Amino acid sequence: MQTRPAVEPGEKYDAEWIRFWLGRCEWLERTHSLSSDGRWMAVFAIQWAPFGGAAAADLMERFGVERERFLELVLAALAPRSSDLQRIRAVKSRLRASLEHAWRRIE
């Protein structure tokens, strides 16, 4: 059985990608699978993904943390829980992998 790669080769972090994942974040919050704070951080991370993430100064001003800590918080908020349905776990895992790739690709 083949598994789909966590991040598609050459994944494009464009407007379509942003719209898709913003919609999934809204869905995750509606299903109580993502807290409002988690969604707030994830939305910010999604919006900045096309640029390789936000600048350290922006993260310090908005969230009071450094870049690496912000990414840890976002990934923790999106961590699949044992109580999540399989579809929710899959969505969270895919978004986590995609965001981690986007935010670390230029470091």
N, C-alpha and C positions, 0 to 999 in steps of 0.2 A: 504494500500500500504506500503510495507516494503522498507526501505532505506538501502543502503549499508553502513556499518560503515566507518567512515572517515579513520581509520587505521585498517587493517586486524589484527586480533589477531595473535601474533607470526610472524609478518611481518619480512622477512629476508632482511637485508641491505647488500646484497652480490653483486658480480660483475654483475649479470644479472639485478638486481635492478638499479645499477648505470648506466649501458648501456641504459636501458629503459628510465630513467628520463633524462639522458643527451640528448638523441634523442628528447624527448618531449620539452626540453628547446630550442633546435635548431629550432624545428618546431614553437614554440611560438615566437621566434625572427623573423623567416621568415615571419610569419603572422602579424608582427608588434604588437603582443600582449604582448611582453616583450622587454624592452629596452636592449641595449647592456650592460649597467652597471648592470641592473637587472640580465641579463643572467650570467655575470661574477661572481656576488655574489652567484647566485643560483647554478652554476656549482661547485664553491668552497664548498658550503654547502652540495651538493649531494656527492661530493668526500669524505668529512669528516663524513658523516652520519653513516657509519658502525662503526666508532670509538666513536660515541656519540658526535661528533662535534670536532672542533679544539680547541687547547689550547688558553688561553687568550693572551699569548705572541705572538702567530702566527697571531691572529686576529688584535692585536694592530700594529704589524709590517706591515702587508699587507693592512689593511683597515683603521687603525687609530681609531678603536673603540673597546669597550669592548664586551664581548661575548653576553650579553643580547641585546645590541644595534645592533650588527650585525644581530642577529636573527630577531629583529624588522624590520630592513631594508630589509632582504630577504623576510619576510612575506608580507611586504608592496609592494615590487616589484611584488610579485605573487598574489596580491589581485585581485580578479575578478572585471572587470569594467562593467558598464552597457552597454557599446558598444560591449563587447565581445559576440561572439556567445555562445550558450549553451554548446557546446562541449569544447570550450576554457575555459569557466568558470568552467566546471567540472574537466578538467585537472589541472587547477591552484589550485582549492580547494583541490583536492586529494594530489597534491605535497606539498602544504602548510601544510596540516595535517600530512603527512608522515615525512616531515622535522622537524616540531615542535616536533613530538613524538621522533624522532631519537636524536635530539639535547638536549632534556630535559630528556631523559630516565635515565641518570646516575647522574643527579643533585640531 
